[in-house]
Amino acid sequence: MTVETAATEETGGSDRESRLAALGVLAEQVRELMDAVVLTDVAEDEIARVTEEVAVLTERLRAARRDTPLQPEIAPDGSFRHLGNAVAGDCNPYALPLKAEVTPDGVRAEPTFRPMHEGPPNSVHGGVTAMILDHLFGTAAAAAGRLGMTASLTVRYRRPTPYGRPLVADAAVTRTEGRKTWVDGRIATPDGTVLVEATGLFITPTAWLPASEEVADRV
Ligand SMILES: CCCCCCCCCC(=O)SCCNC(=O)CCNC(=O)[C@H](O)C(C)(C)COP(=O)(O)OP(=O)(O)OC[C@H]1O[C@@H](n2cnc3c(N)ncnc32)[C@H](O)[C@@H]1OP(=O)(O)O
């Protein structure tokens, strides 16, 4: 895994940071648009007009494009970030984005799911909660100096997960053996009712071993 410094890509310094911040604002607006699409009840002709306008905006953004989403890098403040990530990337509209903090025990986050994450009626799709736990578990492994790829994830769904209100998620490394790291964690309501819990096995690819400790210092 290559962790590039911000200055190595595109324009350097504050110009780039300003542009990335603007992209983050756009991504958040697109999340609002996605929720608006799943909740809208406007008339068909209005849907058709909005569709035409969105198609025009899509073409404007395609006027200059990269080959891939923004890649992992070290931010100017020295922290690790991956702005194009599907779970945590501020510049990816598909991402919540998840904000994980390192705790003495592991990592913790307060995800709020959105209407666009609906699976069963009025609750969050199980694939979405599994994805969030997968990423949080990977972050717990990385914070412990054991950056890895998910080899397996076993999920137990205890209660339907609601959207529209803050929940609590946490994860911690429970065991290590060579390049293997086991992580346990859960998503719960603020009063402690467990909604989803899981166990994951993460394996550090041999090629990632040098980057693993570097990332741990920056999560
Ligand atoms: C701050 C940073 C935050 C970052 C968070 C990111 C979280 C995102 C997590 C993801 O979503 S990653 C994407 C989903 N996962 C993948 O795409 C992984 C695809 N699989 C692989 O790339 C490789 O199979 C893998 C790196 C997991 C293992 O390949 P290796 O070539 O290193 O494994 P190898 O064959 O040498 O086996 C090493 C050991 O692991 C075991 N093993 C390998 N794959 C396994 C597996 N899938 N399940 C159980 N055990 C497995 C294998 O049996 C062996 O055990 P022993 O040492 O005891 O003999």
The ligand as a Tripos MOL2 file, in Angstrom:
@<TRIPOS>MOLECULE
LIG
   59    61     1     0     0
SMALL
NO_CHARGES

@<TRIPOS>ATOM
      1 C1         -7.1420    3.7550    8.8660 C.3       1 LIG1
      2 C2         -7.2920    2.7210    7.8400 C.3       1 LIG1
      3 C3         -8.6390    2.1140    7.8680 C.3       1 LIG1
      4 C4         -8.7740    1.1060    6.7960 C.3       1 LIG1
      5 C5        -10.0300    0.3170    7.0090 C.3       1 LIG1
      6 C6        -10.3020   -0.4830    5.7960 C.3       1 LIG1
      7 C7        -11.2890   -1.5590    6.0890 C.3       1 LIG1
      8 C8        -11.7720   -2.1240    4.7960 C.3       1 LIG1
      9 C9        -11.7570   -3.5840    4.8610 C.3       1 LIG1
     10 C10       -12.1950   -4.1580    3.5630 C.2       1 LIG1
     11 O1        -13.3110   -4.0370    3.1680 O.2       1 LIG1
     12 S1        -11.0180   -5.0060    2.6450 S.3       1 LIG1
     13 C11       -11.9510   -5.5550    1.2190 C.3       1 LIG1
     14 C12       -12.5400   -6.9300    1.3860 C.3       1 LIG1
     15 N1        -11.4890   -7.9500    1.5200 N.am      1 LIG1
     16 C13       -10.7990   -8.3450    0.4440 C.2       1 LIG1
     17 O2        -10.9830   -7.9370   -0.6740 O.2       1 LIG1
     18 C14        -9.7250   -9.3620    0.7230 C.3       1 LIG1
     19 C15        -9.4710  -10.2800   -0.4790 C.3       1 LIG1
     20 N2         -8.5550  -11.3470   -0.0830 N.am      1 LIG1
     21 C16        -7.2130  -11.1420   -0.1160 C.2       1 LIG1
     22 O3         -6.7000  -10.1030   -0.5740 O.2       1 LIG1
     23 C17        -6.3580  -12.2200    0.4380 C.3       1 LIG1
     24 O4         -7.0570  -13.4300    0.3840 O.3       1 LIG1
     25 C18        -5.9310  -11.9460    1.8990 C.3       1 LIG1
     26 C19        -5.0970  -10.6550    1.9740 C.3       1 LIG1
     27 C20        -7.1290  -11.8280    2.8530 C.3       1 LIG1
     28 C21        -5.0670  -13.1040    2.3690 C.3       1 LIG1
     29 O5         -4.0960  -13.3050    1.3720 O.3       1 LIG1
     30 P1         -2.6320  -13.7820    1.7510 P.3       1 LIG1
     31 O6         -1.9680  -14.1590    0.4520 O.co2     1 LIG1
     32 O7         -1.9450  -12.7890    2.6210 O.co2     1 LIG1
     33 O8         -2.9740  -15.0760    2.6300 O.3       1 LIG1
     34 P2         -2.2590  -16.4710    2.6070 P.3       1 LIG1
     35 O9         -2.8410  -17.3460    1.5480 O.co2     1 LIG1
     36 O10        -0.7610  -16.2710    2.6420 O.co2     1 LIG1
     37 O11        -2.7450  -17.0650    4.0040 O.3       1 LIG1
     38 C22        -2.2730  -16.5320    5.2320 C.3       1 LIG1
     39 C23        -3.0770  -17.1940    6.3300 C.3       1 LIG1
     40 O12        -4.3890  -16.6040    6.3400 O.3       1 LIG1
     41 C24        -5.3750  -17.6330    6.1330 C.3       1 LIG1
     42 N3         -6.4110  -17.0820    5.2950 N.ar      1 LIG1
     43 C25        -6.2530  -16.4830    4.1120 C.ar      1 LIG1
     44 N4         -7.4180  -16.0650    3.6340 N.ar      1 LIG1
     45 C26        -8.3420  -16.3990    4.5620 C.ar      1 LIG1
     46 C27        -9.7350  -16.2160    4.6580 C.ar      1 LIG1
     47 N5        -10.4250  -15.6070    3.7100 N.pl3     1 LIG1
     48 N6        -10.3660  -16.6770    5.7540 N.ar      1 LIG1
     49 C28        -9.6730  -17.3090    6.7260 C.ar      1 LIG1
     50 N7         -8.3390  -17.4900    6.7000 N.ar      1 LIG1
     51 C29        -7.6910  -17.0490    5.6310 C.ar      1 LIG1
     52 C30        -4.6040  -18.7680    5.4410 C.3       1 LIG1
     53 O13        -5.2410  -19.9980    5.6510 O.3       1 LIG1
     54 C31        -3.2710  -18.6760    6.1340 C.3       1 LIG1
     55 O14        -3.4110  -19.2280    7.4330 O.3       1 LIG1
     56 P3         -2.1750  -20.0200    8.1170 P.3       1 LIG1
     57 O15        -1.0350  -19.0250    8.1800 O.co2     1 LIG1
     58 O16        -2.7090  -20.4020    9.4810 O.co2     1 LIG1
     59 O17        -1.8880  -21.1660    7.2190 O.co2     1 LIG1
@<TRIPOS>BOND
     1     1     2 1
     2     2     3 1
     3     3     4 1
     4     4     5 1
     5     5     6 1
     6     6     7 1
     7     7     8 1
     8     8     9 1
     9     9    10 1
    10    10    11 2
    11    10    12 1
    12    12    13 1
    13    13    14 1
    14    14    15 1
    15    15    16 1
    16    16    17 2
    17    16    18 1
    18    18    19 1
    19    19    20 1
    20    20    21 1
    21    21    22 2
    22    21    23 1
    23    23    24 1
    24    23    25 1
    25    25    26 1
    26    25    27 1
    27    25    28 1
    28    28    29 1
    29    29    30 1
    30    30    31 2
    31    30    32 1
    32    30    33 1
    33    33    34 1
    34    34    35 2
    35    34    36 1
    36    34    37 1
    37    37    38 1
    38    38    39 1
    39    39    40 1
    40    39    54 1
    41    40    41 1
    42    41    42 1
    43    41    52 1
    44    42    43 ar
    45    42    51 ar
    46    43    44 ar
    47    44    45 ar
    48    45    46 ar
    49    45    51 ar
    50    46    47 1
    51    46    48 ar
    52    48    49 ar
    53    49    50 ar
    54    50    51 ar
    55    52    53 1
    56    52    54 1
    57    54    55 1
    58    55    56 1
    59    56    57 2
    60    56    58 1
    61    56    59 1
@<TRIPOS>SUBSTRUCTURE
     1 LIG1         1 GROUP 0 **** ****
